[in-house]
Amino acid sequence: MRVATYYSNDDVRTEEVPVPTIGPEEILVKVHASGICGSDVMEWYRIKKAPRVLGHEITGEITKMGESVQGYRIGDRVFVSHHVPCDDCIYCKKGHTSVCDTLRTTNFDPGGFAQYVRVPGINVEKGVYKIPDNMSYSEGVFIEPLACVVRGQRFLGVEPDETVLVIGSGLSGLLHIKLALHKGVSRVIATDISDFRLEVAEKLGADTIRAEEVSPERISGINHGKLADKVIVSTGAKNAMEQALESVDRGGRILLFAPLMPQETLALPVWEMWKNEISITTSYAACDRDIREAMDLISGEYISVKDLITHELPMEEAKKGFQLTASGENSLKVILRPNP
């Protein structure tokens, strides 16, 4: 079978490898759509494990099943979660399933940028979801990224009638805009360095500011003299996090949805945060609850995702897909189609 092997953002090669052999508790999934995630092109994070077949936003159909597998049939259309928790450790029981040791060691084989993936038994048990008939394979690619957004806003506590500032209007930022508006917030303000992305954010219903022009004065000027109740940082940039601290209102909260590089640190104005009761939270990945909510939002057409698909490419154009995603120029969600 063909796979797209990652060596770097500018070196993604189509290679031939054997189709995985499955065990009695496993399934083989033919991948019909595989989204390129922003984390796939975080080169500082990915290149240390290269070469590797990446890809975790996948939908496809079950083509083989081990004799012990129950609850599924050959031909079922499915979304497969690459990481699954144990549901039994202290972190899982506290609701922090995404920091579970089991979750951080589970994955499918070899990766989503492949014609077929072997799904291990624990993933079959806890991370395979039948997608409804009214959801296309391409729409299903958004289940995982939207689930991450659902989790982030749940941790942040986004509520109706609030003002939400989204710093960074890439794919995740745009999903945050859509979800916040669905929740009935009074206003979303979006920022980015890209005019293309700002135009999309504005079409979705957000007020927009170019990233270099963000200031407390601009935020309050748009928001009737107030700063933002909730701020979501959807870009891994230090200055974006500093803007968040300057843009959040008294009693407000900040979600760091994207990370800095491991060696980077952020200076916090603790006195101001203490005096104004500002809190910061983070979120990583998604769990079963978030995945099911994301599926309902997409299948129920509460959150439309078709308008965020800018490119669908064959496996042979994986390199182009990575470059489009890394540059962010005139692209939002790039989807690979491993099988013709």
Rosetta blueprint (number, residue, H / E / L):
1 M L
2 R E
3 V E
4 A E
5 T E
6 Y E
7 Y E
8 S E
9 N L
10 D L
11 D E
12 V E
13 R E
14 T E
15 E E
16 E E
17 V L
18 P L
19 V L
20 P L
21 T L
22 I L
23 G L
24 P L
25 E L
26 E L
27 I E
28 L E
29 V E
30 K E
31 V E
32 H E
33 A E
34 S E
35 G E
36 I E
37 C L
38 G H
39 S H
40 D H
41 V H
42 M L
43 E H
44 W H
45 Y H
46 R H
47 I H
48 K H
49 K H
50 A L
51 P L
52 R E
53 V L
54 L L
55 G L
56 H L
57 E E
58 I E
59 T E
60 G E
61 E E
62 I E
63 T E
64 K E
65 M E
66 G L
67 E L
68 S L
69 V L
70 Q L
71 G L
72 Y L
73 R L
74 I L
75 G L
76 D L
77 R E
78 V E
79 F E
80 V E
81 S L
82 H L
83 H L
84 V L
85 P L
86 C L
87 D L
88 D L
89 C L
90 I H
91 Y H
92 C H
93 K H
94 K L
95 G L
96 H L
97 T H
98 S H
99 V H
100 C L
101 D L
102 T L
103 L H
104 R H
105 T H
106 T L
107 N L
108 F L
109 D E
110 P L
111 G L
112 G L
113 F L
114 A E
115 Q L
116 Y E
117 V E
118 R E
119 V E
120 P L
121 G H
122 I H
123 N H
124 V H
125 E H
126 K H
127 G H
128 V E
129 Y E
130 K E
131 I L
132 P L
133 D L
134 N L
135 M L
136 S L
137 Y H
138 S H
139 E H
140 G H
141 V L
142 F L
143 I H
144 E H
145 P H
146 L H
147 A H
148 C H
149 V H
150 V H
151 R H
152 G H
153 Q H
154 R H
155 F H
156 L H
157 G L
158 V L
159 E L
160 P L
161 D L
162 E L
163 T E
164 V E
165 L E
166 V E
167 I E
168 G L
169 S L
170 G L
171 L H
172 S H
173 G H
174 L H
175 L H
176 H H
177 I H
178 K H
179 L H
180 A H
181 L H
182 H H
183 K L
184 G L
185 V L
186 S L
187 R E
188 V E
189 I E
190 A E
191 T E
192 D E
193 I L
194 S L
195 D H
196 F H
197 R H
198 L H
199 E H
200 V H
201 A H
202 E H
203 K H
204 L H
205 G L
206 A L
207 D E
208 T E
209 I E
210 R E
211 A H
212 E H
213 E H
214 V L
215 S L
216 P H
217 E H
218 R H
219 I H
220 S H
221 G H
222 I H
223 N L
224 H L
225 G L
226 K L
227 L L
228 A E
229 D E
230 K E
231 V E
232 I E
233 V E
234 S L
235 T L
236 G L
237 A L
238 K H
239 N H
240 A H
241 M H
242 E H
243 Q H
244 A H
245 L H
246 E H
247 S H
248 V E
249 D E
250 R E
251 G E
252 G E
253 R E
254 I E
255 L E
256 L E
257 F L
258 A L
259 P L
260 L L
261 M L
262 P L
263 Q L
264 E L
265 T L
266 L L
267 A L
268 L L
269 P L
270 V H
271 W H
272 E H
273 M H
274 W H
275 K H
276 N H
277 E L
278 I L
279 S E
280 I E
281 T E
282 T E
283 S L
284 Y L
285 A L
286 A L
287 C L
288 D H
289 R H
290 D H
291 I H
292 R H
293 E H
294 A H
295 M H
296 D H
297 L H
298 I H
299 S H
300 G L
301 E L
302 Y L
303 I L
304 S L
305 V L
306 K H
307 D H
308 L H
309 I E
310 T E
311 H E
312 E E
313 L E
314 P E
315 M H
316 E H
317 E H
318 A H
319 K H
320 K H
321 G H
322 F H
323 Q H
324 L H
325 T H
326 A H
327 S H
328 G L
329 E L
330 N L
331 S L
332 L L
333 K E
334 V E
335 I E
336 L E
337 R E
338 P L
339 N L
340 P L
